[in-house]
């Protein structure tokens, strides 16, 4: 790509370009003054090129090179030549630019940190000067990879007949599981827009409108606490299809993942395995299990239900269960001290304790063996598949769900502490047949696990009212290495069934119409059967680049308290703006502004 200021990028020249006259522009990575020789490493987003200044260089150009400092912006013209001392660490390390002309386009103050891959700098400082942090090669590489993913996405869906349709950013606030960001209306005093948590309702309306196949790379917003894989504003790859069932949607999504891995990663992936929600929970204690390592959960309930250890038998008598995991070849790492730390971790997340068995060359030790018969201990070890060198970890509780959840978290913690998670491996997994309802302990009532337009499985319709715990949904998630990558469902389009679901969720006809009336009205005019899903673009890029946090794949991220350090937002506003919106702020009982 040529411009009037440069003829090529810094990362482009190779040996075959020797003898060519080129012009490059970029930032000074470093300058080395060796007396009669000066070298400048010039950096742009494609890489680094060494600029060389020696006895053959014009004196004015040489003096200009001596004056250059880190992060100066330069334009250099010269002849590509072979380096006498090559650098195998750089793609351009076989060549350098013998500079004939040099211009300083912009001088720079000493930056608050070195723009280098190996630079150890406080995260707060990096984010305060994010525009400097973004000059780092690894972040630029991540954002260019994100661009590539977005391009592959649009190409794939376009080739499969999808139409990209933008949906509104200022919408009606509707319940979607998280807290909305609200935007006050100046014209409609006292009323508010919401920023969309997803384009869910609008994409369903595009199906009613007859567009058949919709997609959008959509900005979405959720006012919730942050973590490594969550930001208050995020990007979804959203798609919806008409006249389809679940298999059609999953096939389209699998095709997208194959295309993405092939073109972005140079990897081929086969058919994606499936687990039902119930299978995933019973084997891994999670609805988004990481299957790159073992330690699957096993059930000891029948073995210990009548044993002499009251912690186990008591849990079973109350309708609970006793289950465990086996950490293979980890007995030297999982010492008594380390097991005590895991026990405290379990207690910290709501568990009552952790039972264990360690199998060493010197024999078997256990926290509960004295209460068990030899036959019971042998049965436990057989069920666990435990051998010399292994450690068995067991949890019991009166609630089966608690046992599975605790073991799921324990499994992950053990894998992290023992470095059992392989790097550079990608395990994709479909989770299907999610529960339609979930019990809300605080509200003491059944709630929708997904949005209320998710269709139940046909065979579950007959007992919607009588067995809510057994109702399964036409809902599905795609999991990559223990992280939910995408989620979707087949939608309800029958107004009678939709009203039935609303009633089961405690929504009166009046409430449902107030919140979703426009969608229900649309369904009266011929709604095609449809379904779809949404991928988290940020999460895809984070996983495929091997990044630890979304911050590394988002240009201008928020920190833990949802603020943005570079611009210091959120911030106060002029009282006049509040007055125009008919708003007043309160601190305790005193109004402000």
C-alpha positions as CSV (number, residue, x, y, z in Angstrom):
1,X,0.0,0.0,0.0
2,X,1.6,3.3,-1.1
3,X,0.9,6.8,0.2
4,X,2.4,10.2,-0.7
5,X,4.5,10.0,2.5
6,X,5.7,6.3,2.4
7,X,6.1,3.6,-0.2
8,X,5.9,0.6,2.1
9,X,5.6,-0.5,5.7
10,X,8.5,-1.1,8.1
11,X,7.8,-4.8,8.4
12,X,7.8,-5.5,4.7
13,X,11.4,-5.3,3.3
14,X,13.3,-8.6,2.8
15,X,16.5,-9.7,1.0
16,X,14.8,-9.7,-2.4
17,X,14.2,-6.0,-1.9
18,X,17.9,-5.1,-1.6
19,X,18.9,-2.3,-3.9
20,X,15.4,-0.8,-3.9
21,X,14.8,2.8,-2.8
22,X,11.9,3.0,-0.4
23,X,10.3,5.5,2.1
24,X,9.0,4.4,5.5
25,X,7.3,6.2,8.4
26,X,7.0,5.2,12.0
27,X,8.0,5.6,15.6
28,X,11.5,5.3,17.1
29,X,11.7,2.1,19.1
30,X,15.3,2.8,20.1
31,X,18.3,4.7,18.9
32,X,21.9,3.5,19.3
33,X,24.7,6.1,18.8
34,X,28.0,4.2,18.3
35,X,30.1,7.2,17.4
36,X,30.6,7.0,13.7
37,X,27.6,4.7,13.4
38,X,24.0,5.4,14.4
39,X,21.2,2.8,14.2
40,X,17.5,3.5,14.7
41,X,14.8,0.8,15.1
42,X,11.8,2.2,13.4
43,X,8.4,0.7,14.3
44,X,5.0,0.7,12.7
45,X,2.1,-1.7,13.1
46,X,3.7,-4.3,10.7
47,X,7.1,-4.6,12.5
48,X,10.5,-3.0,12.9
49,X,13.1,-2.0,10.3
50,X,16.6,-1.0,11.2
51,X,17.7,2.4,9.8
52,X,21.5,2.8,9.3
53,X,23.5,6.0,9.3
54,X,27.3,5.9,8.7
55,X,30.2,7.7,7.0
56,X,28.3,7.7,3.7
57,X,25.3,9.5,5.2
58,X,24.8,13.2,4.6
59,X,26.1,15.1,7.6
60,X,22.8,16.9,8.2
61,X,20.9,13.6,8.0
62,X,23.4,12.1,10.4
63,X,23.0,14.9,12.9
64,X,19.2,14.6,12.7
65,X,19.5,10.8,13.5
66,X,21.7,11.6,16.5
67,X,19.0,13.9,17.9
68,X,16.2,11.3,17.6
69,X,14.7,9.8,20.8
70,X,12.2,7.1,21.7
71,X,8.7,7.6,20.1
72,X,9.8,10.4,17.8
73,X,7.8,10.0,14.5
74,X,10.1,9.8,11.5
75,X,10.0,9.7,7.7
76,X,13.0,7.9,6.2
77,X,14.0,7.4,2.6
78,X,16.9,5.2,1.5
79,X,18.2,2.0,-0.1
80,X,17.5,-1.4,1.2
81,X,20.7,-3.4,1.8
82,X,21.9,-6.6,3.5
83,X,22.8,-6.3,7.2
84,X,26.3,-7.2,8.1
85,X,25.1,-8.4,11.5
86,X,21.7,-10.1,11.1
87,X,19.0,-10.4,13.7
88,X,17.1,-13.7,13.5
89,X,14.5,-12.4,16.0
90,X,13.1,-9.9,13.4
91,X,11.3,-10.8,10.2
92,X,13.2,-7.9,8.6
93,X,16.4,-8.9,10.4
94,X,18.4,-9.7,7.3
95,X,18.2,-6.2,5.9
96,X,18.4,-2.5,6.9
97,X,17.7,0.8,5.3
98,X,20.7,2.9,4.3
99,X,19.1,6.3,4.9
100,X,19.6,9.1,2.4
101,X,16.8,11.4,3.7
102,X,15.4,11.8,7.2
103,X,12.6,14.0,8.6
104,X,11.3,14.3,12.1
105,X,7.6,14.5,11.7
106,X,6.8,14.8,15.4
107,X,8.9,14.9,18.6
108,X,7.9,13.1,21.7
109,X,8.4,13.6,25.4
110,X,9.8,10.7,27.4
111,X,6.9,8.2,27.6
112,X,5.7,7.1,31.1
113,X,6.8,3.5,30.2
114,X,8.8,1.8,27.6
115,X,6.8,0.7,24.5
116,X,8.2,-2.8,24.5
117,X,6.8,-6.3,24.8
118,X,8.9,-7.2,27.9
119,X,8.1,-4.0,29.7
120,X,6.7,-4.7,33.2
121,X,4.3,-1.8,33.9
122,X,1.3,-1.4,36.3
123,X,-2.0,-2.0,34.5
124,X,-3.4,1.3,35.8
125,X,-0.6,3.2,34.2
126,X,-1.0,1.4,30.9
127,X,-4.7,2.1,30.8
128,X,-4.2,5.8,31.8
129,X,-2.0,6.1,28.7
130,X,-3.9,3.5,26.6
131,X,-3.0,5.2,23.3
132,X,0.7,4.5,24.2
133,X,0.0,1.0,25.4
134,X,-1.7,0.3,22.1
135,X,1.6,0.8,20.3
136,X,2.9,-2.4,21.9
137,X,3.2,-5.1,19.2
138,X,1.2,-7.7,21.0
139,X,-1.8,-5.5,21.5
140,X,-1.6,-4.3,17.9
141,X,-1.4,-7.9,16.8
142,X,-4.5,-8.7,18.9
143,X,-6.6,-5.9,17.4
144,X,-5.5,-6.7,13.9
145,X,-6.5,-10.4,14.6
146,X,-9.9,-9.1,15.8
147,X,-10.3,-7.2,12.5
148,X,-9.5,-10.5,10.7
149,X,-12.1,-12.4,12.7
150,X,-14.8,-9.7,11.9
151,X,-14.0,-9.9,8.2
152,X,-14.1,-13.7,8.1
153,X,-17.5,-13.4,10.0
154,X,-19.0,-11.0,7.5
155,X,-17.7,-13.0,4.5
156,X,-19.1,-16.3,5.9
157,X,-22.5,-15.1,6.7
158,X,-22.8,-13.1,3.4
159,X,-21.9,-16.2,1.4
160,X,-24.6,-18.1,3.3
161,X,-27.3,-15.6,2.4
162,X,-27.5,-13.5,5.5
163,X,-28.3,-9.8,5.4
164,X,-26.6,-7.5,7.8
165,X,-29.2,-5.3,9.5
166,X,-28.4,-2.7,12.1
167,X,-30.8,-2.5,15.1
168,X,-31.3,0.5,17.4
169,X,-29.0,1.4,20.2
170,X,-31.6,3.4,22.1
171,X,-34.4,0.9,22.9
172,X,-37.2,0.1,25.4
173,X,-36.0,-1.4,28.6
174,X,-37.1,-5.0,28.8
175,X,-36.1,-7.8,31.2
176,X,-33.1,-9.7,29.8
177,X,-31.4,-11.0,32.9
178,X,-29.0,-8.2,33.7
179,X,-29.3,-4.6,34.7
180,X,-29.9,-2.1,31.9
181,X,-27.9,1.1,31.2
182,X,-30.6,3.8,31.1
183,X,-30.5,6.9,29.0
184,X,-32.8,9.8,30.0
185,X,-34.9,11.4,27.2
186,X,-34.8,15.2,27.0
187,X,-37.9,15.4,24.8
188,X,-40.0,12.9,26.7
189,X,-39.4,14.1,30.2
190,X,-39.3,11.4,32.9
191,X,-38.9,8.6,30.3
192,X,-35.8,6.6,29.5
193,X,-34.3,4.6,26.8
194,X,-32.1,1.6,27.5
195,X,-29.0,0.5,25.8
196,X,-29.5,-3.0,24.4
197,X,-28.2,-6.0,26.3
198,X,-28.7,-7.8,23.0
199,X,-30.7,-7.2,19.7
200,X,-32.9,-10.1,20.7
201,X,-36.4,-8.6,20.1
202,X,-35.4,-6.7,17.0
203,X,-33.7,-9.6,15.3
204,X,-36.9,-11.7,15.9
205,X,-38.9,-8.8,14.3
206,X,-36.6,-9.0,11.2
207,X,-37.8,-12.6,10.9
208,X,-41.5,-11.4,11.1
209,X,-40.5,-8.8,8.5
210,X,-39.5,-11.6,6.1
211,X,-35.7,-11.1,5.8
212,X,-35.2,-14.8,6.5
213,X,-31.6,-14.6,7.4
214,X,-30.3,-11.7,9.6
215,X,-26.8,-11.1,11.0
216,X,-25.1,-8.2,12.8
217,X,-21.9,-7.5,14.6
218,X,-23.7,-5.6,17.3
219,X,-22.6,-3.5,20.3
220,X,-24.3,-4.6,23.5
221,X,-24.4,-3.3,27.1
222,X,-24.9,-4.8,30.6
223,X,-24.6,-2.9,33.8
224,X,-23.0,-5.7,35.9
225,X,-19.8,-6.3,37.8
226,X,-16.7,-6.9,35.7
227,X,-14.3,-9.8,35.5
228,X,-11.6,-11.1,33.2
229,X,-14.1,-12.2,30.5
230,X,-16.7,-9.4,30.9
231,X,-16.9,-5.7,30.0
232,X,-19.9,-3.4,30.4
233,X,-19.9,-2.9,26.7
234,X,-19.2,-5.8,24.4
235,X,-19.7,-7.1,20.8
236,X,-21.9,-9.9,19.6
237,X,-21.9,-11.8,16.4
238,X,-25.6,-12.1,16.2
239,X,-27.6,-14.2,13.7
240,X,-31.2,-15.4,13.2
241,X,-32.8,-17.8,10.7
242,X,-36.3,-18.5,9.6
243,X,-37.9,-21.9,8.7
244,X,-35.3,-23.8,10.7
245,X,-35.0,-26.2,13.6
246,X,-32.2,-26.5,16.1
247,X,-30.1,-28.7,13.8
248,X,-30.1,-26.1,11.1
249,X,-28.8,-23.4,13.5
250,X,-26.1,-25.6,15.0
251,X,-25.0,-26.7,11.5
252,X,-24.6,-23.0,10.5
253,X,-22.7,-22.2,13.6
254,X,-20.4,-25.2,13.2
255,X,-19.7,-24.1,9.7
256,X,-18.7,-20.7,10.9
257,X,-16.4,-22.1,13.5
258,X,-14.7,-24.4,11.0
259,X,-14.2,-21.4,8.6
260,X,-12.9,-19.2,11.5
261,X,-10.4,-21.8,12.7
262,X,-9.2,-22.6,9.2
263,X,-8.7,-19.0,8.0
264,X,-7.7,-17.3,11.3
265,X,-5.8,-20.1,13.0
266,X,-4.7,-22.4,10.1
267,X,-6.4,-25.3,11.9
268,X,-9.0,-27.8,10.9
269,X,-11.7,-28.8,13.4
270,X,-14.0,-31.8,13.1
271,X,-17.6,-32.2,14.2
272,X,-18.2,-30.6,17.6
273,X,-19.3,-33.0,20.3
274,X,-22.5,-32.5,22.3
275,X,-23.5,-33.0,25.9
276,X,-26.8,-32.4,27.4
277,X,-26.9,-29.9,30.3
278,X,-27.6,-32.8,32.7
279,X,-24.6,-34.8,31.4
280,X,-22.3,-31.8,31.6
281,X,-23.3,-31.1,35.2
282,X,-23.0,-34.7,36.3
283,X,-19.6,-35.2,34.6
284,X,-17.9,-31.8,35.1
285,X,-20.1,-29.8,37.6
286,X,-20.4,-27.0,35.0
287,X,-22.6,-26.1,32.1
288,X,-19.4,-24.7,30.4
289,X,-16.9,-27.5,31.1
290,X,-13.3,-27.4,30.0
291,X,-12.7,-30.8,28.5
292,X,-9.0,-30.3,27.8
293,X,-8.2,-32.3,30.9
294,X,-9.8,-35.2,32.8
295,X,-10.9,-35.3,36.5
296,X,-14.5,-36.2,35.6
297,X,-16.9,-36.4,38.6
298,X,-17.9,-39.8,39.8
299,X,-20.8,-40.7,42.1
300,X,-20.2,-42.6,45.4
301,X,-23.7,-42.2,46.8
302,X,-24.7,-45.9,46.5
303,X,-21.4,-47.0,48.0
304,X,-21.4,-44.8,51.1
305,X,-25.2,-44.5,51.8
306,X,-25.0,-46.9,54.7
307,X,-21.3,-46.3,55.8
308,X,-20.2,-45.4,59.2
309,X,-19.0,-41.9,58.2
310,X,-21.9,-39.7,59.2
311,X,-20.9,-36.8,56.9
312,X,-21.5,-39.1,53.9
313,X,-24.4,-41.2,55.1
314,X,-26.1,-38.1,56.6
315,X,-26.0,-36.3,53.3
316,X,-27.5,-39.3,51.5
317,X,-30.3,-39.7,54.0
318,X,-31.3,-36.1,53.4
319,X,-31.7,-36.7,49.7
320,X,-28.2,-35.5,48.8
321,X,-25.2,-37.2,47.2
322,X,-21.5,-37.9,47.7
323,X,-19.3,-37.4,44.7
324,X,-15.6,-36.9,43.9
325,X,-12.8,-36.3,41.4
326,X,-9.5,-38.1,41.0
327,X,-6.3,-36.1,40.4
328,X,-4.0,-38.5,38.5
329,X,-0.3,-38.6,39.4
330,X,-0.6,-35.6,41.7
331,X,0.2,-37.0,45.1
332,X,3.5,-35.3,45.4
333,X,2.0,-31.9,44.5
334,X,-1.2,-32.3,46.5
335,X,0.4,-32.5,50.0
336,X,-1.7,-32.3,53.2
337,X,-0.9,-28.6,53.3
338,X,-2.2,-28.1,49.7
339,X,-5.3,-30.1,50.5
340,X,-5.9,-27.9,53.5
341,X,-5.8,-24.8,51.2
342,X,-8.3,-26.5,48.9
343,X,-10.5,-27.2,51.8
344,X,-10.5,-23.6,52.8
345,X,-11.4,-22.6,49.2
346,X,-14.3,-25.0,49.3
347,X,-15.6,-23.5,52.5
348,X,-15.2,-20.1,51.1
349,X,-17.6,-20.8,48.3
350,X,-20.3,-22.4,50.4
351,X,-19.1,-26.0,51.0
352,X,-18.8,-27.7,54.3
353,X,-15.5,-29.4,53.8
354,X,-13.4,-31.7,51.7
355,X,-12.7,-35.4,52.3
356,X,-9.6,-37.0,50.7
357,X,-7.6,-40.1,50.0
358,X,-3.8,-40.0,49.1
359,X,-2.3,-43.1,47.5
360,X,1.5,-43.1,47.9
361,X,4.2,-45.9,47.5
362,X,4.2,-46.1,51.3
363,X,0.4,-46.8,51.5
364,X,-3.0,-45.1,51.5
365,X,-3.9,-42.3,53.9
366,X,-7.3,-40.7,54.2
367,X,-9.3,-38.2,56.2
368,X,-12.1,-40.6,56.8
369,X,-10.8,-44.2,56.4
370,X,-11.2,-45.0,60.1
371,X,-15.0,-44.8,59.7
372,X,-15.1,-47.1,56.7
373,X,-14.8,-50.8,56.1
374,X,-11.9,-52.1,53.9
375,X,-14.5,-53.2,51.4
376,X,-16.0,-49.7,51.2
377,X,-12.6,-48.1,50.8
378,X,-11.8,-50.5,48.0
379,X,-15.1,-49.8,46.3
380,X,-14.4,-46.0,46.5
381,X,-11.0,-46.4,44.9
382,X,-12.3,-48.6,42.2
383,X,-15.1,-46.2,41.4
384,X,-12.5,-43.4,41.3
385,X,-10.1,-45.4,39.1
386,X,-7.5,-44.4,41.6
387,X,-3.9,-45.8,41.5
388,X,-0.6,-45.2,43.3
389,X,0.3,-41.6,42.8
390,X,-3.3,-40.3,42.7
391,X,-5.4,-38.1,45.1
392,X,-9.1,-38.6,45.5
393,X,-11.1,-35.5,46.6
394,X,-14.7,-36.0,47.8
395,X,-17.6,-33.6,48.6
396,X,-21.0,-34.4,50.1
397,X,-24.1,-32.3,50.6
398,X,-27.8,-32.6,51.1
399,X,-28.3,-30.7,47.8
400,X,-27.1,-32.5,44.7
401,X,-26.7,-29.3,42.8
402,X,-24.3,-27.9,45.5
403,X,-22.1,-31.0,45.3
404,X,-21.8,-30.8,41.5
405,X,-21.2,-27.0,41.5
406,X,-18.6,-27.3,44.2
407,X,-16.8,-30.2,42.5
408,X,-16.9,-28.3,39.2
409,X,-15.1,-25.3,40.8
410,X,-12.7,-27.6,42.7
411,X,-11.8,-29.4,39.4
412,X,-10.9,-26.1,37.8
413,X,-8.8,-25.0,40.8
414,X,-6.9,-28.2,41.0
415,X,-6.1,-28.1,37.3
416,X,-4.9,-24.5,37.6
417,X,-2.7,-25.1,40.6
418,X,-1.2,-28.3,39.1
419,X,-0.7,-26.8,35.6
420,X,-2.9,-29.5,34.1
421,X,-4.4,-27.3,31.4
422,X,-2.6,-27.7,28.1
423,X,-1.7,-24.6,26.1
424,X,-2.5,-24.1,22.5
425,X,-5.3,-26.7,22.5
426,X,-8.9,-25.8,21.6
427,X,-11.8,-28.0,22.7
428,X,-15.2,-27.0,21.4
429,X,-18.4,-28.4,22.9
430,X,-22.1,-28.0,22.4
431,X,-24.3,-28.0,25.5
432,X,-27.9,-28.7,24.7
433,X,-31.3,-29.4,26.4
434,X,-30.9,-26.7,29.1
435,X,-33.5,-26.6,31.8
436,X,-36.3,-24.2,30.8
437,X,-36.9,-23.0,34.4
438,X,-34.5,-22.5,37.3
439,X,-35.3,-22.1,40.9
440,X,-34.6,-18.7,42.4
441,X,-33.8,-19.3,46.1
442,X,-34.3,-15.6,47.0
443,X,-37.6,-15.2,45.3
444,X,-38.7,-18.8,46.2
445,X,-40.1,-19.2,42.7
446,X,-39.3,-20.6,39.3
447,X,-37.7,-18.2,36.7
448,X,-36.8,-18.6,33.1
449,X,-33.2,-19.8,32.7
450,X,-33.1,-18.0,29.3
451,X,-35.2,-15.2,27.8
452,X,-38.9,-15.9,27.9
453,X,-39.2,-16.4,24.1
454,X,-37.1,-19.6,24.3
455,X,-39.2,-22.6,23.1
456,X,-39.6,-25.7,25.4
457,X,-38.9,-29.1,23.9
458,X,-42.0,-30.5,22.3
459,X,-42.1,-33.5,24.6
460,X,-42.1,-31.3,27.6
461,X,-45.2,-29.2,26.7
462,X,-47.6,-31.6,28.4
463,X,-46.0,-31.1,31.9
464,X,-45.1,-27.4,31.8
465,X,-47.4,-26.7,34.7
466,X,-46.9,-30.0,36.6
467,X,-43.1,-30.6,36.5
468,X,-41.2,-27.3,36.0
469,X,-37.9,-28.9,37.2
470,X,-38.1,-31.4,34.3
471,X,-38.9,-29.1,31.5
472,X,-36.1,-28.7,29.0
473,X,-35.6,-26.0,26.4
474,X,-34.6,-25.8,22.8
475,X,-31.6,-23.8,24.0
476,X,-27.9,-24.4,23.3
477,X,-24.5,-23.0,24.2
478,X,-21.2,-23.4,22.4
479,X,-18.3,-23.7,24.9
480,X,-14.6,-23.3,24.1
481,X,-12.0,-24.3,26.8
482,X,-14.4,-23.7,29.6
483,X,-15.8,-20.4,28.4
484,X,-19.2,-19.8,27.0
485,X,-18.6,-18.6,23.5
486,X,-22.1,-18.5,22.1
487,X,-25.7,-19.0,23.2
488,X,-29.0,-19.3,21.4
489,X,-32.4,-21.0,21.1
490,X,-35.4,-21.8,18.9
491,X,-38.0,-19.2,19.6
492,X,-41.7,-19.4,20.5
493,X,-43.9,-18.1,17.7
494,X,-47.3,-19.5,18.9
495,X,-49.1,-16.7,20.8
496,X,-51.1,-19.2,22.8
497,X,-47.9,-21.0,24.0
498,X,-46.2,-17.6,24.6
499,X,-49.0,-16.4,26.9
500,X,-48.9,-19.8,28.7
501,X,-45.2,-19.3,29.4
502,X,-45.7,-15.7,30.5
503,X,-48.3,-16.9,33.0
504,X,-46.0,-19.6,34.3
505,X,-43.3,-16.9,34.8
506,X,-45.7,-14.9,36.9
507,X,-46.4,-12.2,34.2
508,X,-50.0,-11.2,33.9
509,X,-51.5,-10.5,30.5
510,X,-51.3,-6.8,31.2
511,X,-47.6,-6.9,32.4
512,X,-46.6,-9.1,29.4
513,X,-48.3,-6.7,27.0
514,X,-46.7,-3.7,28.6
515,X,-43.2,-5.2,28.3
516,X,-43.5,-7.2,25.0
517,X,-46.8,-6.1,23.4
518,X,-45.1,-4.9,20.2
519,X,-43.6,-8.3,19.7
520,X,-46.7,-10.2,20.6
521,X,-48.7,-8.0,18.2
522,X,-46.2,-8.7,15.4
523,X,-46.7,-12.4,15.9
524,X,-50.4,-12.0,15.1
525,X,-49.5,-11.2,11.5
526,X,-47.7,-14.4,10.5
527,X,-44.5,-15.2,12.3
528,X,-42.3,-17.9,10.7
529,X,-40.6,-20.5,12.9
530,X,-37.2,-19.2,13.7
531,X,-34.1,-19.4,15.9
532,X,-30.6,-18.2,16.1
533,X,-27.7,-17.4,18.4
534,X,-25.1,-14.9,19.3
535,X,-21.3,-15.4,19.6
536,X,-19.2,-13.2,21.9
537,X,-16.7,-11.6,19.5
538,X,-14.5,-10.3,22.3
539,X,-14.4,-13.8,23.9
540,X,-13.6,-15.5,20.6
541,X,-10.6,-13.2,20.1
542,X,-9.5,-13.5,23.7
543,X,-9.5,-17.3,23.5
544,X,-7.8,-17.6,20.1
545,X,-5.1,-15.2,20.9
546,X,-4.4,-16.8,24.2
547,X,-5.1,-13.6,26.1
548,X,-5.9,-13.7,29.8
549,X,-8.4,-10.8,29.8
550,X,-10.8,-9.0,27.5
551,X,-8.7,-5.9,28.1
552,X,-6.0,-7.3,25.8
553,X,-8.4,-7.5,22.8
554,X,-10.5,-4.4,23.3
555,X,-9.1,-1.0,22.2
556,X,-10.3,1.1,25.1
557,X,-11.5,-1.1,28.0
558,X,-13.0,-0.4,31.4
559,X,-11.5,-1.5,34.7
560,X,-13.0,-3.4,37.6
561,X,-15.2,-0.5,38.8
562,X,-16.4,0.1,35.2
563,X,-14.5,3.4,34.8
564,X,-12.2,4.2,31.9
565,X,-8.9,5.6,33.3
566,X,-7.8,7.4,30.1
567,X,-10.7,9.8,29.8
568,X,-11.8,9.5,33.4
569,X,-15.3,8.4,32.6
570,X,-17.9,8.2,34.0
571,X,-17.7,11.9,35.1
572,X,-19.9,14.6,36.3
573,X,-21.9,16.8,33.9
574,X,-22.8,20.4,33.7
575,X,-25.9,21.1,35.9
576,X,-27.5,22.7,32.9
577,X,-27.5,19.3,31.1
578,X,-29.3,17.8,34.1
579,X,-31.8,20.6,34.1
580,X,-32.6,20.1,30.4
581,X,-33.3,16.4,31.2
582,X,-35.4,17.2,34.2
583,X,-33.1,15.3,36.5
584,X,-31.6,16.1,39.9
585,X,-28.8,14.1,41.7
586,X,-29.0,13.2,45.4
587,X,-26.2,12.6,47.9
588,X,-27.9,11.3,51.0
589,X,-30.9,13.7,51.5
590,X,-29.4,16.7,49.8
591,X,-30.2,17.3,46.1
592,X,-27.2,18.3,43.9
593,X,-27.5,20.5,40.9
